[in-house]
Each structure stands twice: as C-alpha cells, then as structure tokens.
Amino acid sequence: MLYVIILSVFLIQFLFAASSAYRLSGAQIQKISTAKSVHDTIGLFSRLLHTFHYPLLVIIIEKNIPSSSSGETLVLLRWLLLVSLSGLLLGCYYFDLMKLSIEKATIQYSNQQKEFAFFAWLIGNSWRLAAKLIRYIPDFNMWRNALQTVHFPFKFFVISTASLAFLLAGNYACLYAGVLEPTYRMTALSLTGILNGVYSVVTILFIEMKLSLLTDQSVNKTISVNLLDQYLRVYLVSSIVGAVMAILFLPTFGKWMVALVELIQALG
C-alpha cells in the first residue's frame, strides 16, 4: 500500500508541473479553451490519485500509531514530501516537451471533435510520448532566462511559494498533529478541509487570475507569449521552493496544528 501512495504522490506533482504548459500551448495555436480541456483530461487522472492516496496514508499512520513514535511518522511524511519534490522537478524537466505534446493533442481534438475518438488517439499515442520522455533533454536556457530577467515577478513568486508550502506542509501537518495528540486526531484531520479551502482561495485570487489574464493578453497579442512563459516557469520554480519549505518546516506546522486543535477543543 505504501508503494501505491508513493507512486500517487509522485504522479500528482509530476502531472501538475508538466501539464501547466497548457496555457502556452493554447496561446501558441490560438485555442486556449480546447487546450484547457485537454489539460483537464490529464488533470482528471491526477484528481483521482489525490482522492485515494490520502485515505490510504491515513490508514497506514493509524495502524502504526500504537507501535511507532511520532519521529517515525515525521520521517515518513518528510519522505513523501521529498517524493512530491522529485515529481515537481521531473515535471519541470519535461515542461517544454509537454507543451508540444499538448499542442499536438489540442489540434487533434479540434480536428476530430469526437471525444471517444480523441481518447482512443490519446491512448494509442501514449507509447510515443513515453519513448520521447526517455530521449528528451530540455533547453535549460529557457529556465535561466525566465529567472534572470530584470522584471522578475517577486510578489507573484512569494505568494505562489507560500501557498504551495502551506498546502503541502499543512495537509501532512494535520496527520502529524493526529499522531502527536491521538485523542484529537479526528479534529486534526478535519482541519485539512480548512487548509485546502484557504489554498484554493489564495490560488484563485492571486495566481490563477494573474495567469489567466496573461494568457488572454498573449492570445490577443497585447503582450508577448514570452512573458506568459516567464510567469509559468516562475510559478513552477516557486512550487519547488514551496515543497522544500514544506519539508523543512513540517514539524513546526505540526505543532501549530496541535495548538489549533487544543484551542478548538477548549472553545468547544
């Protein structure tokens, strides 16, 4: 079961990073809505993984609470965060390849306009993409140029970094808090809903709206596609930094969650 969780965590972050290229793909071929549909098709698999891996992780931790220490649980959660980080890194590595692949899939979908025929084409061509993944070497100059620009979007970088660190560390911190205070572990687990809600609000207001605005402007030729490309790469780099912060500050987040749980119990 643990191997299933590890694979799920890796794929969730890999698909998140790699499929973020859909905005560039849509802007390049002037089919942003269709490109988003292709992205959502990929994201469906990621959402399914996210739905099932967390309950499985809860089961493993609850079974081990009587026999394992909080330190062992912390090590497990940090390893899973490290797996998340590796998924993000590999997704960034294949970012440009995924951009081209999504462009091709979007054009194919536009030409066929039949969902089942498109899915059959997507499955049939998956082996070709797998073969490209093995041989592919990215152009790191694209990443270097995005980060070394004079007009670096520092505010956008800070918000996106903090939001992902908050999500990754927060979700696992709730599990860790349940181990530190087993009596209140149900209350601690319920806090994940609040954390995900806060993350969604911040992401929609400060990240998604900015990226959507830049995407529309690039489609309408009011800004260069290169600016959109820069923001997307900065967003992915900030996600990597956020994952590193989550690994480092997970114990602190866990103690904060314990304090919050105790406050809720006192008020209740």
Solvent accessible surface area in square Angstrom, and as a share of the most:
residue,aa,sasa,rsa
1,M,109,0.49
2,L,65,0.33
3,Y,178,0.68
4,V,84,0.48
5,I,0,0.00
6,I,58,0.30
7,L,104,0.52
8,S,7,0.04
9,V,5,0.03
10,F,51,0.21
11,L,42,0.21
12,I,14,0.07
13,Q,20,0.09
14,F,25,0.10
15,L,24,0.12
16,F,58,0.24
17,A,0,0.00
18,A,0,0.00
19,S,4,0.03
20,S,12,0.08
21,A,0,0.00
22,Y,14,0.05
23,R,16,0.06
24,L,2,0.01
25,S,0,0.00
26,G,0,0.00
27,A,1,0.01
28,Q,93,0.41
29,I,40,0.20
30,Q,88,0.39
31,K,80,0.34
32,I,42,0.21
33,S,85,0.55
34,T,33,0.19
35,A,0,0.00
36,K,92,0.39
37,S,50,0.32
38,V,3,0.02
39,H,38,0.17
40,D,48,0.25
41,T,41,0.24
42,I,36,0.18
43,G,12,0.11
44,L,102,0.51
45,F,103,0.43
46,S,18,0.11
47,R,133,0.49
48,L,91,0.45
49,L,30,0.15
50,H,79,0.35
51,T,84,0.49
52,F,129,0.54
53,H,11,0.05
54,Y,39,0.15
55,P,68,0.43
56,L,46,0.23
57,L,0,0.00
58,V,23,0.13
59,I,69,0.35
60,I,26,0.13
61,I,8,0.04
62,E,65,0.29
63,K,145,0.61
64,N,63,0.32
65,I,33,0.17
66,P,119,0.75
67,S,100,0.64
68,S,28,0.18
69,S,64,0.41
70,S,39,0.25
71,G,37,0.36
72,E,102,0.46
73,T,10,0.06
74,L,26,0.13
75,V,85,0.49
76,L,37,0.18
77,L,0,0.00
78,R,78,0.28
79,W,151,0.53
80,L,2,0.01
81,L,0,0.00
82,L,78,0.39
83,V,24,0.14
84,S,2,0.01
85,L,21,0.11
86,S,47,0.30
87,G,0,0.00
88,L,0,0.00
89,L,89,0.44
90,L,67,0.33
91,G,0,0.00
92,C,12,0.07
93,Y,67,0.25
94,Y,23,0.09
95,F,0,0.00
96,D,21,0.11
97,L,11,0.06
98,M,15,0.07
99,K,28,0.12
100,L,102,0.51
101,S,27,0.17
102,I,2,0.01
103,E,28,0.12
104,K,107,0.45
105,A,4,0.03
106,T,0,0.00
107,I,76,0.38
108,Q,45,0.20
109,Y,47,0.18
110,S,25,0.16
111,N,111,0.57
112,Q,55,0.25
113,Q,142,0.63
114,K,136,0.58
115,E,93,0.42
116,F,178,0.74
117,A,40,0.31
118,F,4,0.02
119,F,80,0.33
120,A,64,0.50
121,W,51,0.18
122,L,54,0.27
123,I,130,0.66
124,G,40,0.39
125,N,29,0.15
126,S,59,0.38
127,W,161,0.56
128,R,120,0.44
129,L,52,0.26
130,A,49,0.38
131,A,33,0.25
132,K,86,0.37
133,L,43,0.22
134,I,148,0.75
135,R,173,0.63
136,Y,46,0.18
137,I,138,0.70
138,P,10,0.06
139,D,73,0.38
140,F,109,0.46
141,N,77,0.40
142,M,78,0.35
143,W,28,0.10
144,R,115,0.42
145,N,95,0.49
146,A,6,0.05
147,L,69,0.34
148,Q,130,0.58
149,T,44,0.25
150,V,139,0.80
151,H,153,0.68
152,F,62,0.26
153,P,14,0.09
154,F,139,0.58
155,K,151,0.64
156,F,16,0.07
157,F,38,0.16
158,V,68,0.39
159,I,40,0.20
160,S,1,0.01
161,T,9,0.05
162,A,55,0.42
163,S,8,0.05
164,L,10,0.05
165,A,6,0.05
166,F,59,0.25
167,L,24,0.12
168,L,16,0.08
169,A,0,0.00
170,G,0,0.00
171,N,16,0.08
172,Y,11,0.04
173,A,0,0.00
174,C,0,0.00
175,L,6,0.03
176,Y,17,0.07
177,A,1,0.01
178,G,4,0.03
179,V,14,0.08
180,L,60,0.30
181,E,53,0.24
182,P,55,0.35
183,T,116,0.68
184,Y,71,0.27
185,R,81,0.29
186,M,141,0.63
187,T,28,0.17
188,A,1,0.01
189,L,31,0.16
190,S,72,0.47
191,L,5,0.03
192,T,18,0.11
193,G,49,0.48
194,I,105,0.53
195,L,12,0.06
196,N,51,0.26
197,G,35,0.34
198,V,66,0.38
199,Y,38,0.15
200,S,51,0.33
201,V,83,0.48
202,V,40,0.23
203,T,15,0.08
204,I,99,0.50
205,L,96,0.48
206,F,103,0.43
207,I,2,0.01
208,E,59,0.27
209,M,116,0.52
210,K,73,0.31
211,L,2,0.01
212,S,45,0.29
213,L,94,0.47
214,L,7,0.03
215,T,3,0.02
216,D,74,0.38
217,Q,56,0.25
218,S,0,0.00
219,V,31,0.18
220,N,102,0.52
221,K,144,0.61
222,T,99,0.58
223,I,41,0.21
224,S,63,0.41
225,V,30,0.17
226,N,115,0.59
227,L,65,0.32
228,L,0,0.00
229,D,16,0.08
230,Q,17,0.08
231,Y,29,0.11
232,L,1,0.01
233,R,0,0.00
234,V,0,0.00
235,Y,17,0.06
236,L,0,0.00
237,V,30,0.17
238,S,0,0.00
239,S,1,0.01
240,I,30,0.15
241,V,52,0.30
242,G,0,0.00
243,A,0,0.00
244,V,59,0.34
245,M,70,0.31
246,A,0,0.00
247,I,29,0.15
248,L,110,0.55
249,F,93,0.39
250,L,0,0.00
251,P,29,0.18
252,T,53,0.31
253,F,31,0.13
254,G,0,0.00
255,K,136,0.58
256,W,149,0.52
257,M,16,0.07
258,V,20,0.11
259,A,58,0.45
260,L,69,0.34
261,V,2,0.01
262,E,78,0.35
263,L,95,0.47
264,I,66,0.33
265,Q,70,0.31
266,A,85,0.66
267,L,143,0.71
268,G,99,0.96
